[in-house]
Structures are given as structure tokens and as C-alpha cells.
Amino acid sequence: MMFKARKLPQHLKPSGWLAMLPPRPEAPPLEGEVSADVTIIGGGFAGLAAARRLAQLDPALRIVLLEALAIGEGACGRNSGFIIDLPHEVSSESYGSDSATKARNEITMNRTAIALARGMAEEQGWGREIFDPCGKYAIAMGADGDRHLAEYARQLQGLGEAHKLLNAAGIQAVTGSPAFTSGLFTPGCIMIQPAAYVRAFADALRPTVKLHERTPALSFERQPSGWCITTPKGKVNSGKIILANNGHAESFGFFPGQLLHIFTFASLSAPLDPARLGGQRNWAATPAHPMGTSLRRVQGQEQEGDRILVRSRYTYQPDLEVSDATIASAGRLHDAKFKARFPMLQGLEMQYRWGGAMALTWNAVPAFGEIEPGLFAAIACNGVGATKATASGIAAAEQVLGHKSALTAIFEAMEKPKPLPPQPFTALGVKASLAWRHWRAGAE
């Protein structure tokens, strides 16, 4: 049985996170034939977490990690950098419909991901420019958003989770902007510089994990002793495989008609003089409405100015490619959102714009588990990739080694992804749903 890739990850315009970093010595591409106990395909949040957890559980394990691009060039380095501990959608409708058990399971998943990330940060001595346990805000721009935050605060109260509601003056003291009508602070979120984080994470795994960058898996074939993975210049004979390549798993023929390929977009400003904007110099905020606009103010190092990140808009891209025109269109929306929130920063230009892919399923569950003998999937994070993909990678590693935990119990109890309607109904439905949700988000 052979699975062959019909498409490989594309080299997209780099994210601002990556563009700001200095060059890094890459791990060499695979050349020749090697053997492994477990091979991980994909060097993003899920793949790195899986490698870390495997090495923790069995230090003698031979682990190979294949990344088609360079570490940080893919979707993980395009993330907005929120490793969130609480359920992400701060709307009374979506959150209120969840049972307390489901909410606590999600919190367990998220905090397991944070614990693994925190352990690596402490072990390696990363500074706040990479890993910042600063918490986050949810922010509203009107009465509807205010109601959502107040309802969410009541839900958190019922779960016994720490939080603090802020009025308009309180959130202005944080953001420096009078545009927001209320805010909600939760202390457990970790903020990362995503490209720097995954680079540092990958480098910290070596030499225990044999990392090969710019080494796409072209095919893998089942053999009596496991699997043979073919790359452009080499082969890996591996007992087991973890697929951690998110939407590109479909390129090998897995989960056909079950994955929705969605892109989201971000713009990062040129440096600004901190004196131009009051409030705190380092904060991060998600919107009161799930389809609204996320913001970050990133404090510059030493004599550098601060930057503002704006993330908004979602598009359906079933071919896993996005055009410059689509990025430019999202950028115009970002500029309008930025102007409405920070009129005092008129004239500040956006220096970087980019898009990043994520894979969703119709019923919002991951594509997870053993899909062929010795072949495990940890894909389809359904958004909040830094958190959910990390948790999925940890759970996949534990499942590979037969290790039982609260996390594996949660993942193994989830239902499987539901099939999507046939085309063109999926495309029409997704585009209509995104348009409606964007409209409903309003000023958010």
C-alpha cells in the first residue's frame, strides 16, 4: 500500500514574524537511507510537540522529523501567537451551548499544550521576546460585544476561572485607544513570537531528534516491518509515522472530502514611536465576536519601536494556495480596521502582510488517531493552532507509545470528522457562511 503526495507545501511570501528574524542555520535535507522508530511528517506545532513528547516518554527512541520547508516558513510561523488556555470563542451563543464537561475537557487540552511549551521555554531559558506568559484580553466595540463579554465572564465564574472585566476606561488604559467599549482579561494565555518560537523549539530538539528541513515526504509505502518514506534525495525506513502536516494530509489521499481549507490574514505595522500611543506597550487581544479582529502590540527590543498586528478575514482556499490579490484585499480591510481603532496613528504604514492556512472539519473535531496500522494523524486543528495542534501532537505521541493520559482519553473519545457535502455545495456553503459571519461581526 502506497500513499503518494499529489501536491507539496508552497513557498509563500514570508510572514512578518519570520522576516524580522536573522538568518538561522537550517538542519540539512535528508540524503541517503536512514532508519527510525517513529517518523514525523511536518515540523509545525503538532510535529514539534509530538517529537518532544516522544523523546520525553522514551529517550532511546529513534525519531526523525521531516519538514517540507524551513522551520517557521509554514503555517505555524504565520500564526498570531496566542497559546490560549480557555475556550476560544467568547460569545454567549457558542460558549453557552457547551456543557461544563466539554469546557473543562478543552481547558485540560489547552493547558496540557501550555505545560509542554512552558517546560521547553524554562529548560531553554527563552526570554519574553519568544515566550511571554502575559495573559490576554478580549475586547468589544459596542453593546453587542459588551453583552458577549459579560456572558462569557459569567460562564468563567461558573467554571471557577480567573478573569477581570474592564469598562471602556479600563481597556483604554491597556490599549491606549478609546475605540473599545469593554474588555475581559484572562491570565493564562501565553503569547509567542511564533516564527522565533518554532525555530527555537526545533533547534532544542536536536540532536535527540533527527531533523531534516526542506525535505518533503513524496510518498510512503507499507512494508512488513513498518513504512518506507521516500523524499527527494533519501528514504526513511520507519516503524511508525505521525502525520502532522495539517491540510496537506489530504494530498496523500487521507480524509478526502472531510477537510475545509481556510486561510486567515495578518498585517504587521512598521515600528512606531511608543510615545505616539498610550497604554501598555505589550498586550494581545482577541475580539468579542469570534469572526472579529485580533490585535497585538509588540514591544520593540532596545531602540526599536513597537509594532501593531492586525488579524482579520477568512477565505476558503481548497487548493491550499492564496494569491497576492487576496492578501492585498485582506490588507485593505486591515487598514480600515486599524484606522477605526487607532486614529491617533494616522500615517503609520503596514510593513508586512501575509496569509496562513488552517484545516477545519464540519463538526469541529480533529482528524486524529491511527488511520492505518502504524500510521497516526494529528491534523485539523480547527483554528487556535498554536494550542490545539500542540495538544494534538502530544496526544498522537502518547497514542503511538500506548501511553494513557487524561489528554489521550479526551482525544480518543471525540467523534470522527463528518463528510462534507459534494462540490460545489461545500464551496457555496462555506463562502456564504464566511460572508454571513463576517457581516455579523460588524464593527468587531
N, C-alpha and C positions, 0 to 999 in steps of 0.2 A: 504494500500500500504506500503510494507516494502522494505527497501534497506539494504542489509547485506554485510559487508566487506568480500571479499574473500582473502584479504591479508592485513597485517598491516605493518607499517614502521619498518625497520630493524635496529638493533643496530650495527652501523658500527664503525670501528676504529675512535676514536675521531680526530677532526681537531687539528692542532697546536694551533689555537686560543683558543680552549677550554682547551687543555692540559696545557697551560701556566697559566690558572686561578686557584685561590684557590677554595676549595670546597665551595658550596653555599647551604644553607638550602632550600630544594625544597618545593613547595606547595604540600600538601598531596593529594594522589589519592582520587577520589570520592568514598565514601562509603554510601550506602543508597539512598534514593529518595529525589530529590530536584526539585524546580520549577524555571523557568526563563522566562523572556520576550523574550530574544534572547540568543541563544547558538552558540558559535563559535567553529568550529572543526578545530583545527590547530593553534599552538602557534608560527608561524613564522612571517615574516614581514607583510604579509597580515592580519593574525589573530590579531596580536597585534595592528596594525593600525586601524582595524575595531573596536576593543574594545575601543581604545582611542577615536575614533570619535563618537561612540555611547554614551559614557559617557559625551562627550562634549555637544552633542545635547540634551540629556535628562538625567540629573544626577540622576533622580529617577528610571531609567531603571534597571531591574534586569538582569545582564549579567553574563553568565557562559562561561568560556573558557577552552576547553579540549585539552590537548596536549598529544599525544601518548607516547612520550619520555620525557626526561627532557628538559627544555628550553635551547636552544643552541646546542643540540645534533643533530638536524635535518639539513636540507639543509641551513637554514639561518645562522647557526654557521659555515658553511663551505664556505661561500661567501668570495670574496676577499675584500669586504669592501668599494666599490665605490657607493656612492649615487650620481648619475650623473644628472646634470640639463639639459644637452644638448643632442640632438640625439646621440646615442652611436657610430654608425658606421662612422668612419672618412675616408670613401673612396668616391671619386668623383662620382663613379657609383651609389652606393646605396643612397647617400645623394642627389646627383644632380637630381635624378629622383623624389624626393619628392616635392610636392608643398609647397609654403610658408605657406599655411594654415595648412597642415599636420605637418610641422615642428613646427609651433607655438603651435599647439594643444599638441604635445609631450612635448614641453617645459613647457606648463601650467601644464600638468600631473606631470612632474618631479618636478617642483618647488612647487606644492601642497604637494607632498610627503616630500620634504625637509622642508617645513614650519612646518609640523606636527612633524617631527623628531627634528627640531631645537627648537620648543616650549617645547618639553619634556626635551631636554638637558638643556635649560635655566632654566626651572622650577626646575629640579633636581640638577642643579649645576655640571653637568658632566665635567670632565677635558678633555684635548686633547687626553689623552690615550684611551678614549672611543669615543669621537665625535670631529673631527678636521676639521674645515672649511678652509682647506688649498688649495683648488683647485687641479687640476691635469694636467698632461702633456700627450700629445700623442707623440709618438716617432717613428722615422723612422730609417731604417738600409739600405738605398740605394736610388737610384734615383727614383724608382717606389714609394716608401713610401714618399719621398720628394714631389713628384707631388701630391699625395693624400692629404698631409697636406696643401700644398699651395692652392689646390682647395677647401678644407674644410674651410680654412681661408677666402676665397672669399665668400663662402656661409654664413659664420658667419657675414662678413661685411655687406652683403645684409640684414641680419636679425637684424642688429644693436646690435650684441652680442660682448661683450668684449673678446679680445683674444690677444695673442702675439706670433709671430713666432720667433723661435730661430734657429740660424745656428749651425753648429757642435760644435763650441767652446762654444756657449751659453748653449747647452744642456749638454755638458761635465761638465760645471761649476755646473750644478744641480746634475747630476748622478755620477760624478767622473769617468766616463768611456768614452774613445774615440770611442767606437763602434757605436755610434749613429750619423747619418748624419744631422738630424734636429729635431726640437721639436715644439710643439704648446701648449701653456699654456692657460687654461681657468679657471677663478677664482671661479666658482660657485659650483664646486663639493665638497661634504663632504666625508671625509674618516673616517671610523669607525673601531674599533676592533669588528668584527661582533658578536662574542660569548658574549663578555662583554656588548655590546650594547643591544642585545635582552634580556639578563639576567636582566640588569638594567631596561629596559623598562617594562618587565613583572612584576618585583617587584614593580615598581612605580604605576602600575595599581591597586594593592591590597590596601585596601580591597574593593574598589568600584566594581571591577571585581572579581568574584569568580573563581580563577584559580585552576585547578587540573592537576598536572603533572602525567606522567606515567598512563594516563587514556585514552586509545584508545576508540573511538566510534566503537562498534562492529556492531551496526545496528541502524536504526531509522525508525519509523513507523508513518504514518499519522493517526491522531486522529481527532475527531470533533473540539477539541479546539486547535489543533496545531500538535505537534510532540512529540513522546516519544523516547528518545535516550537511548540505552542500552550500558553500559560499563561493564568491568569485575566484578565490585562489586557494581554497582549502576545504577540509572536511572535519566534522566533529562526530566521533562515534560516542554516543551518549546513552546512558541507561534510561534517563527520563528527560523530558522537556517541559519548561514552563513558557507558555505563550504570554508575553507581557507587552505586546505591540498594539494594543488597543484596536482601533478600527481596521488596521492592516491585517488583522487575523482573517478578515473576510477575503482578503486577497488570496489566501491559501485554500479557500473554499469552506471555511468554518462559519457557522451561524448565518447562512445565506438567508436573506430576507428577514433578518431579525435585528439588524443594527441600523440606527439612524446616525448619519454623519453630519454633525453640526459644527460650524465654525463660529467662534466669537472673536471680538476685535478689541484692540487697545491702542491708545496713543500715549506717549510719554513726552512731557514738555522739555524744552531747553532749560538749563539752570536758571533759577530766579533768585534775586537778592532776597534773603529771608525777611528783610525789613519791609518788603512790599506786601506781605501777608501776615496778619496777626495770628493768634492761636498757637497751638503746639506745632513743633517742626517735624514731628514724626507720628503719623496716625494713619489708620486704614478704616474704610467704611464700606459696608455693603448697603444696598438700597432697601427701603421698607417693602417695596414690591419686588418679587423675585426676578422680574424681567427688566428691572431698572438699571441704574448706572452705579457701578462701583468706583470708588475713588481711593487714592493713596497720596499722601505727601511723604516723600522720601528725603530724609535729611542728607545733604551732601557731606562728603568727607573733607575734613580740614578746610581749605579755602574754596571748595566747590559750593555752588549754590544748591538750593533744594529743587526738587522736581515734583510735578504733579502727574499722576497716572489717571487716565480716564478709560474705563472699560464699559462698553455698551454695544448692543446689537448682536443678533444671532442670525445666521443664514444656513440653509440646507445645502450641502455640497456633497452629493452622493458619490462623486468621482474623487473625493478627498483632495481636491485642488481648489485654490481660490485665486482669482485674478487681481491684478493691480487695481483695476477699475472698482472691484468690490471693496478692496481695502480703502481706496480713496473715498468711496461713498460712505463707508463707516466713519472715516476721518471727518467728513463734513458734519455728520451727526455729532461726533465727539466735540468738535469745535463749538457747536451750538450749545451742547450740554455744559461745556466748560464756561462759556460766556455767561450763561444763566446762573451759574454757581459762583463764579469768581469775576464779577465785572471790574473789580479793582485791579485785575491783572491784564487789562486790555493791552494788546500788542505782544503778549508772550506767545511764542510760536511752539507748536508741537515738533519736536526734533525727530521722533521715531514713531512709526505706525506699523502694525503687524496684525496678522490673524493666526489663530491656532485652532487645531481640530480637537474634537472630543466625540466619543461614541456614546449614544444613548440607546436604551431599549424602550419598547412601547410601555411596558409595565414597570419601568424604572428599577430594574434589578440588574446586577452584573452578569456577564457571561462568564461563569466560574465553574471550576471543577474538572474532573477527569473526563475528557471528551473522547479519547481513545486510550487503550492500555498504555500507561506510561506517559501520556500527553495531557498536560493540565493547562487550563486557561485562567487568566486573571486580567480580564479586559472589560470594557464598557463601564466606565466609572460614573456615567450619568451626571457629569458636572462635579464641581468641587474636587478636581482631580488630584490635587496635592494631598488631600486627606483620604478620599475613597480609594484611589489607586494604590496608595501606600498600604492601606488596610487589606486590600485585595491581594497584593503581593505577599504580605506577611501570611495571610491565610493559605495561599497557594503553597508556600514553602512548608508550612506546617502539615498540610494535607499530603504533600509529596512524601514526607518522612513519617506519616502516620501519627503525628503529634496532635493530641486533643487539647483544645483550649476553649474558653468562652467565645473567642473570635471564630474559630472553625465551626463551632456549633451554630453560630448566627448565620454564617455564610452557607453552611450545608442545609439549613432549614429554609432558605429562600427558594421561591419558585423559580422556574426556568424562564428565560426570555420568551415572550409571546411572538408568534409570527406577525409580520406587518401585512397590511393589505397589499394586493398586487399593484404594480405600477400601471398607470400613472396615478392611481388613487393615493398611494403613500406620499408622493411628491406634492400633489394638490392639497392633501390634508395637512401635511407638515407646514407648507408655506402659508396656508390660511391660518393655522393655529399660531404660528410665529407672528404673523401680522396682527392678529387679534390681541395676542398677549402684549406686543409692543404698544398697541393703541391703548390697551387697558392700563398699562403702566403710567401713561400720561406724563406728567412733569418729572416723575421719578426717573 
